[in-house]
């Protein structure tokens, strides 16, 4: 919001009055947001923190014991000695 006010303050002498001040400020705010989104850096996940087969977009495993485990959880349970429910 501060960026919008700063841009409007700097550009006020160029305001021609062909539109309302409200629509002019709205356009300045829209452009400020688009510029911020355009210049925002993407967050890159650090490498090496997950197994190559892990899917970062998969939903978290269910805590409901009635839901079956996926095969990877099943293998982990056998390795660690945790009994599979269901």
C-alpha positions in Angstrom: 0.0 0.0 0.0 2.9 2.3 0.7 4.2 1.7 -2.8 0.9 2.8 -4.2 1.0 6.1 -2.3 4.6 6.8 -3.2 3.9 6.2 -6.9 0.8 8.4 -6.8 2.7 11.1 -5.0 5.5 11.1 -7.6 3.0 11.0 -10.5 0.4 13.4 -9.2 1.6 16.3 -11.4 1.1 14.0 -14.5 -2.5 13.2 -13.5 -4.5 14.6 -16.4 -7.9 14.4 -14.8 -9.4 12.3 -17.6 -10.5 9.8 -15.0 -11.5 9.9 -11.4 -8.7 9.9 -8.8 -10.2 6.7 -7.5 -9.7 4.8 -10.8 -6.3 6.4 -11.2 -5.2 5.1 -7.8 -6.7 1.7 -8.5 -4.6 1.5 -11.7 -1.5 2.5 -9.8 -2.2 -0.2 -7.1 -2.8 -2.8 -9.7 0.4 -2.0 -11.5 2.4 -2.0 -8.2 1.0 -5.5 -7.4 1.8 -6.9 -10.9 5.3 -5.5 -10.7 5.8 -7.0 -7.2 4.6 -10.4 -8.5 6.8 -10.2 -11.6 9.9 -9.4 -9.6 9.3 -11.8 -6.7 11.8 -14.6 -6.7 10.5 -18.1 -6.7 11.3 -20.2 -3.7 13.5 -23.1 -4.6 13.4 -26.2 -2.4 16.8 -27.2 -1.1 17.9 -30.4 -2.8 18.8 -33.6 -1.0 16.1 -33.3 1.8 13.7 -35.9 0.4 14.0 -39.4 -1.2 13.9 -39.3 -5.0 10.6 -41.2 -5.0 8.8 -38.7 -2.6 6.2 -36.6 -4.2 6.2 -33.0 -2.7 2.7 -32.4 -4.1 1.1 -35.5 -2.6 -1.3 -35.0 0.3 0.1 -35.8 3.8 -0.5 -39.4 4.9 -3.8 -39.9 6.7 -3.8 -40.4 10.5 -7.1 -42.4 10.1 -6.3 -46.1 10.9 -9.2 -47.2 8.7 -7.4 -45.8 5.6 -4.9 -48.3 4.1 -1.2 -47.4 3.9 0.4 -46.8 0.5 3.1 -49.3 -0.5 6.0 -47.1 0.6 4.5 -46.8 4.1 3.9 -50.5 4.2 7.6 -51.2 3.4 8.7 -48.7 6.1 6.4 -50.4 8.6 7.8 -53.8 7.9 11.4 -52.5 8.2 10.7 -50.7 11.5 8.5 -53.5 12.9 5.3 -51.3 13.1 2.2 -53.4 12.4 0.0 -52.3 9.5 -3.5 -51.7 10.6 -6.5 -52.6 8.4 
